[in-house]
Amino acid sequence: MKICLNNLGPIDKAEFSLGDFTVICGKNNTGKTYVTYVLYCFLDFWNNEYRLPIDKSIMDELFSNGSISLDLQKFITQANEILKRAAKEFSSPHIMARVFAADRERFEDTNISIELDVSRLKVLQQKNYEVNYSYGIKNKSFINISRNSNILDIKLLVDSKEIIDRNMMELVMSPISNTIKTLVFSSILPQPFISSAERTGSAIFQKELDFTTSKIVDILRDREKSKDFHPLDILQTYTSRYPIPVRKNVDFIRGLSSIEKQKSFIYESYPNILKLFGDIIGGSYKTEKKTSTIYYIPKYNKKLRLTIPESSSCARSLLDLGYYIRHVAKPNDLLMIDEPEMNLHPESQRKLARLLATLVNIGIKVYITTHSDYIVKEISTLIVLNQDVSYIKKIAEHAKYSKLELLNKESVRVYTTKCDKTRRGINPKRCGIYLEENSSSQEEGISVPNFDETINQISRMQNDIIFGE
């Protein structure tokens, strides 16, 4: 999947392709957050809000005959045209303003495009795919959707006369759209999960959100005091000051106690990943059922229970990742982490890089932004160790690297954000920021000159101090 961003914040133009493991590096204030938020929010928009355009003639036939059949191959052929329309709607100023919690005027000339390699699109081969969709208090089923090879069979389970208004029409079109997106596009456009850089401050966000909720309740209670009151006034008054990815992250952390009974495929099939994660944080998390309080239990004293605010910054920083891995992760997800090295010792950063590589190898796509040379060098090591060379195999075995941690060069894409004022467009507020893909090979791993230059400067300075006159 190729993403092209134009006129977004400080970015004039930036292009990148999403790999199985995507790494974005770069100095501060060079647009990494813009790139990350746009990618997350587009995928969230696509999966949860955008509705595929269904031809009126198809809907007319469904309401006239009570059933239709759709060839899913048609949507593969039209994939890039469909994505073009979705990206255009997503990059509208009012949606961009919602994504970044900023003024819409900042995004009047923003343009985002998404392009797929159509040859990689295949209809999801899921056996016995059939589902009924229902609505109302009695959960009355109104539509049945099933698949026979590449053909989607759709049947109305209610009389078409019952579908008399626009809301009911949307009720029918939405499940058709969602089914097509699942069966045709889900392998290329994954469901995203984000761990934002603001994750350690979730307790502060929670208090503010709870406060805002109570204020809305107070306003609704006083609604009779004003004849001119309208509920939409609340939306205009109490808009969020936080970008969508931050709010999504906070909402996830606020709801951790409600997902504790769920078990992800990692929990069921890859217990070693849970063990490695526990090794990184030096303990485990536990939720008390009665109070829904989350505790951190350190390995050195399993009788000790620390609340999250009492716990180390490492335990707080990786809280959402721990619950994601254990309870909600699904194959083909896109796990996005902004600065995974936050609050981690270099040894833990290396272990986290190995854990993320393992997730890639079991079917979860990973995207990170990072300032950590330790993480990038460890990813590079995981690439180099994945060679059919006897002495390299011995090194990997001696250092206790498992096969599931090693990476193919083709699965990793590393980009560096750069600023070049000569590339700046006509808008003086932008900085000529773009993305440059870093070179890599299976034999030498990946190179990030941005880090190497800084490390070399420090080394030269140390040599001058030690050996200089």
Residue, then its C-alpha position, 0 to 999 in steps of 0.5 A: m500500500k502506497i500513501c502519498l501526503n501533500n500539504l499536510g502540516p509542515i509536510d509538502k509532499a511525502e510518499f511511503s509504502l507500508g511494509d510488514f514492519t515499517v519504521i519511521c525515523g527522523k529528528n524532532n519536528t519533522g512530521k513523523t506524528y503527522v504521517t502516523y496520525v494520518l495513516y492510523c485515522f485513514l485506516d480507522f475511517w476506512n474500517n469503521e466509517y466509510r461506506l463503499p458506493i453501491d450502485k443505485s441499480i443494484m439496490d433497486e434490484l435488491f428491493s424489487n426482487g428481494s435478492i441480488s448476487l455481486d461478483l467480488q472480483k469487480f471490486i478488486t478491479q475497481a480497488n484503486e478507484i474506490l480508494k481514490r474516492a475514500a481518500k478524497e473524502f477522508s482528506s476533506p478539511h472538516i475530517m482533517a480538523r477532527v483528526f488533528a483537533a485543529d482549525r479546518e483552515r489549516f487543511e484547505d489544500t491538504n490532499i491524501s492518496i492511497e494506491l494498492d497493488v491490485s495484484r496482491l488483492k485476493v478474496l478472503q477464503q473464509k469457509n462457510y461465510e454467512v451472516n444475518y444482520s439484525y436491528g431493533i429491540k427484538n433483534k429482527s434479522f433484515i438481511n442475509i449475506s453469504r458467499n459462494s466462491n467469489i460471488l456474494d449472495i444477498k437476501l432481504l429478510v423483510d418486505s421491501k415496503e418496511i424500508i421506507d426512509r433513508n435511515m433504513m436504506e443505510l441499514v441495508m447498505s452498511p452491512i453490504s459495504n462492510t462485508i465487501k471491505t472484509l472479504v476483499f480489502s482486509s488483507i491490504l487495509p488492516q484494522p489499526f491499533i495505536s499506542s500514542a506517545e501520550r499513553t503514559g498520561s492516560a490517567i490525566f486524560q481520563k479525569e478530564l474526559d470524566f469531567t467533560t462527561s459530567k458537564i454534558v450531563d449537567i447541561l442536559r439536566d438544565r435543557e428546560k431552562s432555555k427555550d433555544f437549547h439544541p443538543l447540537d450546541i453541546l458538540q459545538t461547545y465541547t469539542s475535543r482538544y486532542p487528536i483522534p489517535v490520542r482519544k482512541n488510545v485513552d478510550f482503550i486504556r479506560g476500558l481495559s477492565s472490560i476486555e480482561k476476559q477476552k483471549s487473543f490468538i497470541y494468548e492461545s497459541y504463542p505463550n512465549i510472546l507473553k513471557l517475553f513481554g513479562d520479561i520486558i516489564g519485569g512483572s505482569y498486570k492484573t485487574e481486580k474484579k470488584t473495583s476494576t482497578i488495574y495492578y502491576i505485580p513485579k516479579y521480585n515480589k508477587k505478593l506486592r500489588l502496585t496501582i498503575p500510578e504507583s508503578s514504574s514508567c516502563a510499566r505505565s508506558l507498555l500497559d496498552l501494548g500488554y493488554y493488546i497482545r494478551h486480549v485483543a490482537k488479531p492476525n493481520d492487525l496493524l500495531m502502531i507504536d509512537e516511540p516504543e522506546m519511551n521510558l525503556h532501558p537500552e536492554s529492554q529496547r532491544k528485547l522490545a524490538r525482538l518482540l515486535a519482530t516476532l509479532v510480524n512473523i505471526g501475522i501482525k503488521v507493525y509500524i513504529t516511529t522511533h528515535s532509538d538507535y538501539i531499536v533500529k540496530e536490533i532490527s538490523t541485527l534480526i535481518v542479518l542473522n536471518q541468513d543460511v550461513s553456518y557461522i551466522k547461525k551459530i552466532a544466533e544460536h549462541a545469543k539465543y535468538s529464535k527463528l521466529e524473531l528473525l526478519n526478511k529484508e523484504s518485510v521491513r521498510v525504514y524511512t527517515t523524515k528530512c527537511d529540504k527548504t529547496r523542496r518547499g512549495i508556495n506555502p511559506k508555513r511548510c518546511g520542505i519535509y519529505l520521507e526518504e527510504n533507507s537502504s537495506s540488505q539481508e547481508e548488512g541490515i539497514s542503515v540510518p545515517n541520521f543516527d550514525e552521524t550523531i553517534n560518530q560526532i560523540s565518538r570523535m569528541q570523546n577521542d579528542i578529549i582522551f587523546g588530544e593535547 
